[in-house]
Amino acid sequence: MSAALTIATIATAAAAVGSTGYGIYSGQKQQANQKKALKQQNTAQQTAEANALSTERKAETASNAVNQKTPNVAAILARAATLGSNGISSTMLTGPGGVGTGSLNLGKSSLLGS
């Protein structure tokens, strides 16, 4: 009976060791699968964010194209004609008074060749 008990004890111990070994192996395999799934999820999230940003930019570009501001050319020409007929015409560089004649002289106030 002692031999049968010893064999049963050894078999039980071997089963326990095998079960523990399989548990460790299974846990490591599961951990590797979780890491792989996490990496895939991160990649998918980054791709989704990039696609969302691209879609947002395209939508903004399309919206800007539809809502373009255009100059009112008729009003600009009418204003220039009104100011010109009143004697108030100017350029962007000089203003309504124009350039003073004193600032146009480069030196002597004499005729050429004299």
Helices and strands as residue ranges (DSSP letters): H 2-66, H 73-85, G 101-104
